[in-house]
């Protein structure tokens, strides 16, 4: 909620270009970065890839902390 209020969210959006352009003003009110990822469903794919990269990074940091301990 805070990110939307402050307009700092990132959106990865899938859909036809005309649909994306129609929704863009609403998304811009809540986010500072809006990426059109292509056809329907590709925004979800991009989000899943992003989440996987974050999870891998978190696991790596956890391993380093355990090794340093």
C-alpha positions in Angstrom: 0.0 0.0 0.0 2.8 2.4 0.9 4.6 1.7 -2.5 1.4 2.4 -4.4 0.7 5.5 -2.5 4.2 6.8 -3.0 4.2 5.8 -6.7 7.3 3.6 -6.3 6.0 0.2 -7.5 7.3 -1.7 -10.5 4.9 -3.4 -12.9 5.7 -6.1 -15.4 2.6 -6.2 -17.7 1.5 -8.6 -20.4 -1.2 -8.0 -22.9 -1.9 -6.4 -26.3 -0.2 -3.1 -26.9 -3.5 -1.2 -27.1 -4.7 -2.7 -23.8 -1.3 -1.8 -22.2 -1.5 1.8 -23.4 -5.1 2.1 -22.0 -4.0 0.8 -18.6 -0.7 2.7 -18.4 -2.0 5.9 -16.9 -3.5 4.0 -13.9 -0.2 2.0 -13.5 1.8 5.2 -13.7 -0.2 6.6 -10.8 1.1 3.8 -8.6 4.5 3.0 -10.1 7.7 4.5 -11.3 8.6 1.7 -13.6 6.2 0.0 -16.0 7.5 -2.7 -18.3 5.5 -4.1 -21.2 6.6 -7.7 -21.4 4.6 -8.8 -24.5 1.6 -10.9 -24.9 -0.9 -12.0 -22.2 0.9 -14.0 -19.5 4.4 -12.7 -20.1 4.1 -10.2 -17.2 3.6 -13.2 -14.9 6.5 -15.0 -16.4 8.8 -12.0 -15.9 7.6 -11.7 -12.3 8.3 -15.4 -11.6 11.8 -15.0 -13.1 12.4 -12.0 -11.0 11.2 -13.8 -7.8 13.5 -16.8 -8.7 16.5 -14.5 -9.0 15.7 -12.9 -5.7 15.3 -16.3 -4.0 18.7 -17.5 -5.4 20.4 -14.3 -4.1 18.8 -14.8 -0.7 20.0 -18.4 -0.5 23.5 -17.3 -1.5 23.6 -14.6 1.2 22.4 -17.1 3.7 25.1 -19.5 2.8 27.8 -16.8 3.1 26.5 -15.8 6.5 26.6 -19.4 7.7 30.1 -19.9 6.4 31.3 -16.7 8.0 29.8 -17.7 11.4 
